[in-house]
Amino acid sequence: MSIRFEDLEFSYFADRRAVLPGLTAEFDAEEITVLTGASGCGKSTLLYLAAGAYPHSAGVVRRGRVTVDGEEPGALAPPERCRRVGMMFQNPELQFCMDTVKNELVFCLENIRTPPEKIEARLDEALEFCGIPHLKERALLSLSGGERQKVMLACLTALEPRWLLLDEPFANIDDASARAIAAKLRQLHRERGMGILAVDHRLDNWLAVADTVRVMEGGLLRPERMEPAGLTPETLEALGVIVPGRSYAPALAPAEPGEVVLELRGLTLSHGQNAILKGVNAAFRAGCIYAVVGESGCGKSSLFGALSGLYPYKGQALLEGRELRRLRRADLGKVGFVTQNPQDQFVSDTVREEITVGLRGDPRAGEQSEAILRKIGLWRYRDISPYLLSQGQQRRLGVAALMAYPCKALICDEPTYAQDRNNTRAIMDALCRQAREHGVALVFSTHDRQLAEDYADEIWELREGALHAYAGSGL
């Protein structure tokens, strides 16, 4: 069994340059293959084509074909396609249809005509396999990004397809959970014979389970097939992927702490009967950079969601001494947010307009927006919808658009997820420069401890519902 691309040329627009300019490649179901490469090089597009989502829902195949075990996935009826191939998106939220974890799994199993009397046992088995039986009755909207990725993996496990296609499956998951899931994937491959093709910018979680690593550049695959055991830190860094333990070597000016911009006093938050935050206290000063770390599901996104007004909370969140919930409309722009899902924050029809909306009234808005887009590598996409960008490109746009606003505080939920090493550095350098030069309090969450240690003036760990100062950190 294999996935084959035969001289495939694919473009999102009939009159634009091809994203895949004649891809020929084959992936064997007997191997776990990890595909890596720079952000925006076509990796996710390859997966969508193999899953049969493209060109049915977007784009144009100009020539060539893709087959999964000898058949074109787009030509299969949905139930048969689900049995042939299952895909986890970078943002699994885009795949959910129901309100709770249980209902989502039931919906999946009903769509492949599972006998009703077998559904409960099968979904329980899938949740147990993924280590999340405690999430069974939870509302999907109340879950963290990492928990949603685990739920989507449970859905795919329950469907038992011949192939699993995984797009950045560990992007929002802590290292311990990522290693546990990688071991589960290896188990699925060995015991159930599932072929696995994964896209990732971090290879460390795959080194013990993957058989082959392939590199993509400019919509094509490099010819070499690399064995994970032979990948040294130097090789990984040369590939542009994240190397655990290797410094990002930021060039930051020393911190000059200003006045407290944002202060949290006894902030508490619950999702239904689940207490998530239990009296969070913290103070964030102008010109300083703060990292928030913690295990998947510990409440980082809930904390940021409370500050953005997404979730109601008790206690106080004060911006320059004024409660966030009572800010006047004119003051709302003083706090900027990069959400875990960048699509939630887009407000314009084109990439260029997404930048210029924050520069209104600036006589140099056109010139500045071009400079910003060129710096983040999105100038050639300036006239298309932000929703047609890859997830990694959307993340870069979301961060860049936010920095066009005159904020007092920047709150960034996983600002570097799904990015290669170079783009990770570019995003963090830009955010930190904004903090230093404009006296902004920058607060970001991350599962990358090296990133936190390199860039943050203070590191806070969220555990047991409260923020705790990280050992050794402090201004």
Secondary structure, DSSP 4 states (H G I P E B T S, - for coil): -EEEEEEEEEESSTTS--SEEEEEEEEETTSEEEEEESTTSSHHHHHHHHHT-TTTSS-EEEEEEEEETTB-GGGS-HHHHHHHEEEE-SSGGGG--SSBHHHHHHHHHHHTT--HHHHHHHHHHHHHHTT-GGGTTSBGGGS-HHHHHHHHHHHHHHH--SEEEEESTTTTS-HHHHHHHHHHHHHHHHHH--EEEEE-SB-TTTTTT-SEEEEEETTEE-S--B-GGG--HHHHHHHT-B-TT-------PPP---SEEEEEEEEEEEETTEEEEEEEEEEEETT-EEEEE--TTSSHHHHHHHHTTSS--EEEEEETTEEGGG--GGGGGGEEEE-SSGGGG--SSSHHHHHHGGGTT-TTHHHHHHHHHHHTT-GGGTTS-GGGS-HHHHHHHHHHHHTTS--SEEEEESTTTT--HHHHHHHHHHHHHHHHHHT-EEEEE-S-HHHHHHH-SEEEEEETTEEEEPTT---
